[in-house]
Amino acid sequence: MVMKRYVFITFMISLFLFPAKSFGHQDVWLRNEQGDRITATLNSVDPYSPRKTCGACHPYSTITSGYHFQQGFDGMKDGYDAGKPWILSSGMFGAWFPTAAAGRLAAKNNTSSRQVELSTYDWIGAGKYSPRHKVKSSSCGSCHPGGGPMEYGRNAQGRADLSKTLVLGEAANPQPLDGDYSSRFTTDGKSHFRQSGVVEADCLICHKSGYHLEERSEQLYRRNYRWAATAGAGLGVVKGAVFTYSHPAAGPDHPDFGKGSWNLSRRPVVSYNWPDRALFSADGRMKGSLIKKSVSSKSCLQCHAEGEAKNTGTAFTHADDVHIKAGMACTDCHPLTGATKDRRLAHQIAKGKSLTGHVRDDLDGLGMKTCTSCHSDGSYKLVRQGATKQAKNPQATHAKLLAGAQFHTYLISCKSCHITAQPLRAMTVLDMSTGCEYGYTADNFDGVSSPEDYLKNTPKPWLPWQARGEKYLAAIPKHMQWFGEKMKNGEIRPIPLHYVSRAARQVANLTAINANLPGGKKEKRQTVVSDRDITEMLKALAKSGFAGVVYVSDQIYELKNEKLAASPLMQKKLYYAVEHGVTDLSKKKTYGHKGRPDGCMQCHDDSSPFFAKMDIKNVREFLKKDYPALRDPNAVPQYEIWGLKSVPAFE
């Protein structure tokens, strides 16, 4: 008994004399691709390897099995979709999401250069900044964290091959039109992974505050793949480039866009900032204090903010999102899934169900917080400092507002009524008819001249449209124009944009419109909208060697006996769901906030935007005759597109 008391007293004294320190990451030796230590005197100009550095302690292969890293790579193959052979996976690596990125990944095996738009080598790094550091063209790799298809190649069947990196696969002398190891930008038509390196999974994108994503992208665009993580982390300055653009200001519509010089003999080097004690300890280790266990919303938004702005017009600010105002973070609703620590190490981040993308649908909803789970079902138990203490239950309020009409809560999503003031410039029209990605904004159809334009505030907030399915859902319709090849099964394979751009330069006097730009300027833009435009473009693309060329717009156009013929579109209308940006109730902008009967008429009045917001029915004629105004018959109330004859009556 005396001994136990002595031990207890000693323990309590130690708590006062030696207070416990908060947990922090230990300082880390940087290591190069060979696993050798990098210091001011050893391997001092080598870029660090995330695999060898972070993977020395953490299960790198397990972590990179997450869908953020794989993006369909783990399930891809040539012939993934038998009816659509250009679809190689369900993710961003292999599928075709033109509103996110119009470039299409090449299959592993190809018989013609006309089938190859982006090889893996170009998918990673064929992007470009202007001299003013404005994005002229984004590469797909710039918003992907590395690992998976940015590190490993495909086998002969087009499946993921984890037995060798892209560098080793390239050394095996692949076929000239290999989907991984060719390039339409290099002088010899081959990839140069040996010089560029691969892009390993960069843990610090999420786990370091103040990560420099633009610096990482800059290295990818210079084809300095193995140097991207070092630059992004801000550990030093990279000097030299595998590739340098000759005409930095030339955009994708310019014939000199991709021209430049390749440096395949002199390796870029890193100049580390060794004296900076905020970065490195005195013995040269990276400071563990740079590494954060939790992931901040800023880390998520450095990739997702621009995508959400483009897709939905959402701004993640206190003024524009009630959940952010309440102190919520992205990870509060999107945590790592899995009941155990080992399962959570796989880095499967909770997600909802997308109307457009289908990567890892088996994870839809798993571990995801929803409006009803937090506000009605009592699952909100967050006690993190800074977050709101409770999620109020709105059932009584809605029962009063919707007296006698409670069916509204299962017919209409929460977001349809509560996301009503989008502040940024989402894209609703994508015109690819001349080989350029010409976007037009959802607020007033301004033409976008740079991807950053989507992040600019609109003159005033605007209301989303509604998608009508199992429930009404706040959404943005996506209207597109593009060229493809009709296959024997009737499916239409997209023609690579650089071939479309070349054809557009060969056709004289294409229709031009004066596009309004954000800020009040105007820009002349060519577009394919007249019968003559379509006919001449179909002929030009056929001369380039494409078979069964068609134009997809308001209808499907093709040449039959030298005459233009049209057939109806069979594909389902494309919408992008609006999931974020819940409007503060104090702004009194939600549908129905006035209660019965005035609140009911906010939706059921004949002019109510909930049902009667105008939407484009004929994008070709809209651009040809009405731009930028929405006029009947080329634009109609959205209830007509759903098949309704009028706004449902309020009773």
C-alpha positions, 0 to 999 in steps of 0.5 A, spaced: 500 500 500 505 504 501 509 503 495 502 504 491 501 511 494 509 512 493 508 511 485 502 515 485 505 521 488 511 521 484 506 520 478 503 527 480 509 530 481 512 529 474 505 532 471 507 538 474 515 538 473 514 535 466 508 537 463 506 533 457 507 536 450 502 536 445 503 531 439 507 533 434 510 530 428 518 528 428 523 532 424 524 528 418 530 526 413 528 528 406 530 522 401 531 522 394 528 516 389 534 511 391 532 512 399 538 516 400 538 522 405 538 529 402 542 534 406 546 540 405 552 536 403 549 530 401 545 529 395 543 536 396 540 538 389 536 532 388 528 533 389 525 529 395 521 523 394 515 522 398 515 515 397 521 514 400 521 520 405 513 519 408 513 511 406 519 510 410 514 510 416 507 510 413 504 505 409 504 508 402 501 503 398 495 502 403 494 510 403 495 511 395 489 505 394 484 511 396 480 513 390 483 520 390 489 517 388 487 512 383 481 516 380 479 509 376 486 507 375 485 501 379 479 498 375 481 501 368 482 496 362 481 497 354 474 495 353 472 497 360 465 500 356 464 495 350 459 500 347 464 506 348 471 504 347 474 511 349 471 510 356 477 506 360 475 507 367 469 510 371 474 515 374 477 522 372 483 518 369 480 514 363 473 517 363 470 523 359 468 529 363 468 534 358 465 540 363 471 538 367 476 537 362 475 536 355 481 532 353 481 525 353 486 519 355 488 515 350 487 507 350 493 503 352 493 500 345 491 504 339 492 503 331 492 511 329 494 517 331 487 520 330 485 516 336 490 519 341 488 525 344 492 525 351 497 520 353 499 519 360 505 523 359 501 529 357 495 527 361 500 529 367 503 535 364 500 538 358 498 545 361 501 552 361 501 558 364 502 565 361 507 570 362 503 573 367 502 566 371 495 566 368 492 559 367 492 558 359 490 551 359 490 546 365 493 539 365 489 534 368 495 532 373 495 539 376 489 537 381 491 530 382 495 528 388 500 523 385 501 516 385 496 511 382 496 513 374 501 518 375 506 513 378 505 507 374 503 504 367 498 500 364 499 492 362 498 490 355 490 489 356 490 497 359 490 495 366 494 498 372 501 495 372 504 496 379 510 492 378 514 497 374 513 505 374 512 509 368 520 510 368 521 503 368 515 501 363 518 506 358 525 503 358 522 497 355 521 500 348 513 500 348 509 501 341 509 508 338 502 509 339 502 506 346 497 510 351 502 511 356 509 512 353 507 516 346 506 524 346 503 529 341 508 534 344 515 531 344 519 532 337 520 524 337 513 523 339 515 519 345 514 520 352 520 522 356 519 519 363 526 518 364 528 525 364 521 528 367 520 522 373 514 520 375 509 524 380 509 520 387 503 521 391 504 528 395 502 527 402 504 535 403 498 537 399 493 535 404 498 535 410 502 541 410 499 548 411 501 553 406 502 548 400 504 552 394 499 548 389 501 553 383 508 552 384 507 544 383 503 545 377 508 550 374 513 544 375 508 539 371 507 544 366 515 544 365 515 536 365 519 536 371 515 531 374 519 528 380 521 536 382 513 538 383 513 535 390 519 539 392 517 546 389 510 545 392 512 544 399 516 550 398 522 547 401 527 550 395 527 553 388 527 548 382 532 551 377 532 548 370 526 545 366 525 539 361 521 543 357 520 550 356 514 553 351 517 558 346 510 562 346 508 562 353 502 567 351 499 562 346 493 559 348 490 552 346 487 555 339 493 558 337 497 553 332 504 555 336 501 553 343 505 547 344 511 549 341 517 549 345 524 546 347 526 540 350 532 539 354 533 532 355 540 532 357 541 537 363 537 535 369 534 540 373 536 541 380 534 544 387 536 549 391 534 548 398 533 553 403 537 550 408 538 556 413 530 557 414 529 554 421 522 554 419 523 549 414 529 545 416 533 543 423 540 545 424 542 538 422 538 538 415 531 535 417 525 538 415 521 540 421 516 536 423 511 542 425 510 543 418 506 536 418 499 537 420 495 530 422 488 534 421 487 536 414 484 544 413 479 546 409 484 550 405 488 544 403 481 541 400 479 548 397 486 549 393 484 543 388 476 543 389 475 551 390 476 552 382 472 546 380 466 547 384 466 555 382 466 552 375 461 547 376 456 550 381 458 557 382 459 556 389 464 560 394 466 557 400 466 563 405 463 565 411 459 570 407 456 565 402 456 558 406 452 558 413 456 551 415 462 555 414 460 561 418 458 556 423 465 553 423 465 547 420 470 544 416 470 540 409 472 534 413 467 534 418 462 532 413 467 528 409 471 524 414 476 518 412 471 512 412 472 506 416 471 503 423 478 502 424 484 506 424 487 501 419 481 501 414 482 509 415 489 509 412 486 507 405 484 514 405 477 513 402 474 520 403 466 520 405 463 522 399 456 523 396 452 521 390 454 524 383 450 526 377 455 525 373 461 522 375 461 514 378 468 513 381 467 508 386 460 508 387 460 503 392 463 508 397 457 513 395 454 515 402 459 511 406 460 515 412 458 521 409 454 527 413 447 529 410 442 534 411 437 529 415 443 525 418 445 531 422 439 536 423 433 530 423 436 524 425 441 526 431 448 524 428 451 531 429 456 530 435 461 534 433 465 537 439 471 540 435 473 547 437 470 552 433 465 548 430 457 550 432 455 546 438 449 543 435 445 542 428 438 545 430 432 540 428 428 544 423 422 539 423 417 543 427 418 549 423 417 545 416 411 542 419 408 549 420 411 552 414 408 546 410 402 545 414 398 540 410 403 539 405 409 535 408 410 531 402 415 537 400 420 534 404 421 528 401 419 530 394 424 536 394 431 536 397 433 540 402 438 544 397 433 546 392 430 551 397 436 552 401 441 554 396 439 560 393 444 565 392 450 562 388 456 568 388 461 565 383 460 564 375 459 557 374 459 554 367 452 552 363 455 552 356 461 549 353 462 550 346 468 545 343 465 546 336 472 550 334 477 545 338 477 550 344 474 550 350 469 556 350 465 556 356 459 561 358 457 563 365 451 561 368 449 568 371 449 572 365 452 568 359 459 571 359 464 568 355 470 565 360 477 567 357 481 564 363 479 558 368 480 563 373 474 567 371 470 562 374 472 564 381 470 571 380 464 574 383 458 575 379 455 582 379 449 579 384 448 572 386 443 568 382 439 562 383 440 555 380 436 551 376 433 544 378 434 537 376 427 533 376 429 526 378 427 522 384 427 529 388 428 536 385 435 537 386 439 544 385 443 543 379 446 547 373 445 544 366 451 543 362 449 544 354 455 542 349 457 542 342 462 538 339 464 533 334 465 526 334 465 519 330 459 515 329 460 508 331 457 502 328 453 501 334 450 508 334 455 511 340 459 517 338 466 517 340 469 524 341 474 527 336 480 530 339 480 537 340 487 539 336 484 536 330 477 540 331 482 546 332 486 544 325 479 543 321 477 550 324 483 554 321 482 551 315 474 553 314 474 560 312 468 565 315 466 561 320 460 564 324 463 569 330 459 572 336 461 578 340 462 574 347 461 578 353 467 577 358 467 578 365 469 586 367 465 588 361 470 587 355 468 583 349 471 578 345 470 575 338 469 568 338 468 563 332 463 558 333 459 552 329 452 554 328 450 555 321 448 550 316 454 552 312 459 552 318 457 545 320 457 542 313 464 545 312 467 542 318 464 535 317 468 535 310 474 538 313 474 533 319 473 527 314 478 529 309 483 529 316 481 521 316 475 521 321 470 516 319 462 517 320 463 524 322 457 528 326 456 534 330 453 534 336 449 540 338 441 541 339 441 535 334 446 530 331 448 533 324 451 529 319 452 529 311 448 524 307 449 524 300 453 531 301 447 534 304 446 536 311 441 531 315 439 532 322 437 526 327 434 527 335 439 527 341 438 521 345 442 522 350 440 524 357 440 531 359 447 533 363 446 536 370 451 538 375 448 538 382 449 543 387 451 541 394 454 546 397 453 554 399 447 553 403 444 560 404 444 564 411 436 564 413 437 571 416 438 573 408 431 571 407 432 568 400 430 561 401 424 558 397 418 558 402 421 562 407 414 566 408 410 561 410 403 559 407 400 562 403 405 567 400 411 562 401 407 557 397 407 562 391 414 563 391 415 556 387 407 556 385 407 562 381 407 562 374 413 566 374 417 563 379 424 561 378 423 554 381 419 551 376 419 557 370 427 559 370 429 559 363 433 554 360 436 553 353 433 548 349 437 549 343 444 551 344 446 552 337 440 557 335 441 560 342 448 562 340 446 564 333 440 568 334 439 570 341 446 570 345 446 573 350 438 573 352 434 567 353 428 567 348 423 562 346 423 558 342 431 557 343 430 557 351 424 555 355 421 555 362 425 549 365 418 545 367 417 544 359 423 541 359 421 536 364 415 535 360 410 539 364 405 544 361 405 549 366 407 550 373 403 546 378 398 549 382 398 551 389 392 548 393 
